[in-house]
Amino acid sequence: MARFFAKHLAFLLLTLLVVSFLVFALSEFSPGAVARKELGAYATQEQVDLLTRQMGLDRPLPVRYAEYLGKAAAGDLGYSARFKLPVKDVIGKHLGNTALLAALAFACIVPLSMLLGIAAGMRESSRLDRAILLFSTVVASIPEFALGVFLASVFVVWLGWLPGTATLVAGGGWSVATQLVLPVAVIVLFDSGYVISMIRASMIEVMQRPYIRTAVLKGMPLRDVILRHAVRNAMINPITVIMLQINYLIAGVVVVETVFAYPGFGRMMLEAALFKDIALVEAGALVAVFVAVATNILGDLAYMVLDPRIRA
């Protein structure tokens, strides 16, 4: 186990180093100048050149990258030109908002997907299986923005039950809890469709295994066959997919956050990229990569817990 963690920690650090350099280097070739963004469109070229020298942006790339690594190691991620705050404060606030949204969605996605996927896989080609398969296919096929607009049209415009935005600021007669309903619903519906299909396919495969038939022929109650033998083996492959959804929920819900004006991490990264806020983009990219690699490690650990052969 110690070797497992050492190997994955080394891989994580190497990945963060490579990504940080690539993002830092690619920012050199992006259109527009940081100084121009700071001073505005009406600043003279002399003013832009002066600020560029003052910010040290005229120095060679390796020198500035080494300085960036040193400051990042000390906890200084720079200053956000878009939000006019230290980068670590901006990321902390928006990442916390997204973590709340992700936690609520994940707590709904996992039990819902397991319940429907296992129920469908237990009885392949039955009416229940076909109904669940149709549901999962439809919700996974509808784009997030279309699903968000549809739900908003029904529950905001037509029925008036929910607010159309989720700014996390109570007002207008809407609490923060009601503001979270639509974003969570869109994410759960869109994401659970794919996970349900994965669990269903795995469950169908396990139900056809000889040890399942043997347990049934021996007279073991179907409930015990499913819970003690089928479910654990059926979840070996889908558990990796489920853990990888954390990465999507943290860094991939840009569309949902934009549609509902949610102040989350994905929307923050979009605004930073459009504004050419290099310091925020660089730090945000590191956070996204860290989450992606960390979820891969969690997926491997969960795989080992479910399958003792991997540990051996």
C-alpha positions in Angstrom: 0.0 0.0 0.0 2.9 2.4 0.8 4.3 1.7 -2.6 0.9 2.4 -4.2 0.7 5.8 -2.6 4.3 6.7 -3.3 3.9 5.9 -7.0 0.7 7.9 -7.4 2.0 10.8 -5.4 5.1 11.0 -7.6 2.8 10.9 -10.7 0.6 13.6 -9.2 3.5 16.0 -8.6 5.0 15.3 -12.1 1.6 15.9 -13.7 1.1 19.2 -11.9 4.6 20.3 -12.8 4.1 19.6 -16.5 0.7 21.1 -16.7 1.8 24.3 -14.8 4.7 24.8 -17.3 2.4 24.2 -20.4 -0.2 26.6 -19.2 2.4 29.1 -18.2 4.1 28.8 -21.7 0.8 28.8 -23.7 -0.2 32.1 -22.0 2.7 33.7 -23.9 1.0 32.9 -27.2 -2.5 34.0 -26.3 -3.7 37.2 -28.0 -3.7 40.5 -26.1 -1.3 41.7 -23.4 -1.8 41.5 -19.6 -0.8 45.1 -19.2 -3.3 46.2 -21.8 -6.0 44.4 -19.9 -5.0 46.1 -16.7 -4.9 49.6 -18.2 -7.8 49.4 -20.6 -8.2 50.0 -24.3 -7.5 53.7 -24.1 -4.0 53.5 -22.6 -1.1 54.5 -24.7 1.5 52.0 -25.9 4.1 53.7 -23.7 2.0 53.1 -20.6 1.5 49.5 -21.6 5.2 49.0 -22.1 6.0 50.6 -18.8 3.6 48.4 -16.9 4.9 45.4 -18.7 8.4 46.1 -17.4 7.1 46.9 -13.9 5.3 43.5 -13.8 8.4 41.7 -15.0 6.7 40.3 -18.1 9.6 41.3 -20.4 11.9 38.8 -18.7 12.7 35.4 -20.3 10.0 32.7 -19.8 12.2 30.2 -17.7 13.1 33.0 -15.3 9.5 34.0 -14.7 8.4 30.3 -14.5 11.0 29.6 -11.8 9.8 32.6 -9.9 6.2 31.5 -10.3 7.0 28.1 -8.8 8.8 29.6 -5.9 5.9 31.9 -5.0 3.3 29.1 -5.6 5.3 26.8 -3.2 5.1 29.6 -0.6 1.3 29.9 -1.1 1.4 33.1 -3.3 -0.6 32.3 -6.4 -0.7 35.9 -7.6 -3.4 38.5 -8.0 -6.5 38.2 -10.0 -7.0 41.0 -12.6 -10.6 40.0 -13.1 -11.8 39.9 -9.5 -9.3 42.3 -8.0 -8.4 39.9 -5.2 -5.6 37.4 -4.4 -6.0 34.3 -6.5 -6.1 31.9 -3.6 -9.1 33.8 -2.1 -10.9 33.8 -5.4 -10.3 30.1 -6.0 -11.2 29.2 -2.4 -14.6 31.0 -2.6 -15.6 29.6 -6.0 -14.3 26.1 -5.3 -16.3 26.0 -2.1 -19.4 26.9 -4.0 -18.8 24.2 -6.6 -18.0 21.7 -3.8 -21.4 22.3 -2.3 -23.1 21.8 -5.7 -21.0 18.7 -6.4 -21.7 17.1 -3.0 -25.4 17.5 -3.4 -25.4 16.1 -6.9 -23.1 13.2 -6.1 -25.2 12.2 -3.1 -28.2 11.9 -5.5 -26.3 10.4 -8.5 -24.8 7.4 -6.7 -27.9 5.9 -5.0 -30.2 6.7 -8.0 -27.8 5.2 -10.5 -27.2 2.1 -8.4 -30.9 1.6 -7.7 -32.0 1.9 -11.4 -28.9 0.2 -12.8 -29.2 -2.9 -10.5 -33.0 -3.1 -11.0 -32.6 -3.1 -14.8 -29.7 -5.5 -14.8 -31.5 -8.0 -12.6 -34.2 -8.6 -15.3 -32.7 -8.0 -18.7 -35.2 -7.3 -21.5 -38.1 -6.9 -19.1 -40.5 -3.9 -19.2 -38.7 -2.4 -16.3 -35.3 -2.8 -17.9 -36.5 -1.3 -21.2 -38.1 1.7 -19.3 -34.9 2.4 -17.3 -32.8 2.0 -20.4 -35.0 4.4 -22.3 -34.8 6.9 -19.4 -31.0 6.7 -19.1 -30.5 7.1 -22.9 -32.8 10.1 -23.2 -31.4 12.1 -20.2 -27.8 11.3 -21.2 -28.4 12.5 -24.8 -29.9 15.9 -23.9 -27.2 18.6 -23.7 -26.9 20.3 -20.3 -27.9 23.7 -21.6 -31.0 22.3 -23.3 -32.0 20.4 -20.2 -31.4 23.5 -18.0 -33.5 25.6 -20.3 -36.3 23.0 -20.4 -36.5 22.6 -16.7 -36.4 26.4 -16.2 -39.2 26.9 -18.7 -41.4 24.4 -16.8 -40.6 25.2 -13.2 -39.6 28.9 -13.4 -41.6 30.4 -16.3 -44.7 28.1 -16.4 -45.3 26.9 -12.8 -43.3 29.6 -10.9 -42.1 27.1 -8.3 -38.4 27.8 -8.4 -36.0 30.7 -9.1 -34.3 30.9 -12.5 -30.8 31.8 -11.0 -28.7 30.4 -8.3 -26.5 33.3 -7.1 -26.4 31.9 -3.5 -27.7 35.2 -2.2 -31.1 34.9 -0.5 -33.5 37.4 -1.9 -36.7 37.9 -3.9 -38.5 35.5 -1.7 -36.2 32.6 -2.7 -33.9 30.8 -0.2 -30.5 29.4 -1.1 -31.9 25.9 -0.9 -34.5 26.5 -3.5 -31.9 28.1 -5.8 -29.9 24.9 -5.7 -32.8 22.7 -6.9 -32.5 23.3 -10.6 -28.7 23.2 -11.0 -28.6 19.9 -9.0 -31.5 18.4 -11.0 -29.8 19.2 -14.3 -26.5 17.6 -13.2 -28.1 14.6 -11.7 -30.3 13.8 -14.7 -27.5 14.4 -17.2 -24.8 12.5 -15.3 -26.9 9.6 -13.9 -27.9 8.5 -17.4 -24.4 7.4 -18.3 -23.7 5.8 -14.9 -27.0 3.9 -15.0 -26.1 2.4 -18.3 -22.7 1.3 -17.0 -24.1 -0.3 -13.9 -26.9 -2.0 -15.9 -24.4 -3.6 -18.3 -22.1 -4.8 -15.5 -25.1 -6.2 -13.6 -26.3 -8.1 -16.7 -22.9 -9.6 -17.2 -22.6 -10.7 -13.5 -26.1 -12.2 -13.4 -25.0 -14.6 -16.2 -22.0 -15.9 -14.3 -22.0 -19.6 -13.2 -21.7 -18.8 -9.5 -25.0 -16.8 -9.6 -26.8 -19.7 -11.2 -25.3 -22.1 -8.7 -26.5 -19.9 -5.8 -30.0 -19.7 -7.2 -30.2 -23.5 -7.9 -29.1 -24.2 -4.3 -32.2 -22.4 -3.1 -30.6 -19.2 -1.8 -33.1 -16.4 -1.6 -32.8 -14.0 -4.6 -32.3 -11.1 -2.2 -29.2 -12.7 -0.7 -27.9 -13.6 -4.2 -28.2 -10.0 -5.3 -26.8 -8.4 -2.2 -24.1 -10.9 -1.2 -22.8 -12.0 -4.6 -24.1 -9.9 -7.5 -23.9 -6.3 -6.4 -20.3 -6.3 -5.2 -19.0 -7.9 -8.3 -21.2 -5.8 -10.6 -19.8 -2.6 -9.1 -16.1 -3.4 -9.8 -16.1 -1.8 -13.2 -18.6 1.0 -12.6 -16.9 2.2 -9.4 -14.1 3.7 -11.5 -16.6 5.6 -13.6 -18.5 6.8 -10.5 -15.3 8.1 -8.9 -14.4 9.9 -12.1 -17.7 11.8 -11.9 -16.1 13.8 -9.1 -13.8 15.4 -11.6 -16.7 16.3 -13.9 -18.7 17.7 -10.9 -15.8 20.0 -9.9 -14.3 21.2 -13.1 -16.8 20.2 -15.8 -20.2 21.8 -14.9 -19.3 25.1 -16.6 -22.5 25.1 -18.7 -24.8 24.5 -15.7 -23.1 27.2 -13.7 -23.4 29.6 -16.6 -27.0 28.9 -17.4 -28.1 29.4 -13.7 -25.5 32.2 -13.0 -24.0 30.0 -10.3 -20.7 31.5 -8.8 -18.8 28.2 -9.1 -15.3 27.1 -10.2 -16.1 26.4 -13.8 -17.8 29.7 -14.4 -14.9 31.4 -12.7 -12.4 29.7 -15.1 -14.5 30.8 -18.1 -14.5 34.4 -17.0 -10.8 34.3 -16.2 -10.0 32.9 -19.7 -12.2 35.5 -21.4 -10.6 38.3 -19.4 -7.1 36.9 -19.9 -6.6 36.6 -16.2 -3.4 34.5 -16.5 -2.7 34.2 -12.8 -6.2 32.8 -12.2 -6.1 30.5 -15.2 -2.8 29.0 -14.2 -3.9 28.4 -10.6 -7.3 27.1 -11.7 -5.7 24.6 -14.2 -3.5 23.2 -11.4 -6.6 22.7 -9.2 -8.5 21.0 -12.0 -5.6 18.7 -12.8 -5.1 17.9 -9.1 -8.8 16.9 -8.8 -8.6 14.8 -12.0 -5.5 12.8 -10.8 -6.9 12.5 -7.2 -10.1 11.0 -8.5 -8.1 8.5 -10.5 -6.3 7.5 -7.3 -9.6 7.2 -5.4 -11.0 5.1 -8.2 -8.0 2.7 -8.0 -8.4 2.4 -4.2 -12.1 1.7 -4.6 -11.3 -1.0 -7.2 -8.9 -2.6 -4.8 -11.4 -2.6 -2.0 -14.0 -4.4 -4.1 -11.7 -6.8 -5.8 -9.2 -8.5 -3.4 -7.3 -10.0 -6.4 -6.0 -6.5 -7.2 -4.5 -6.2 -3.7 -2.8 -9.6 -4.1 
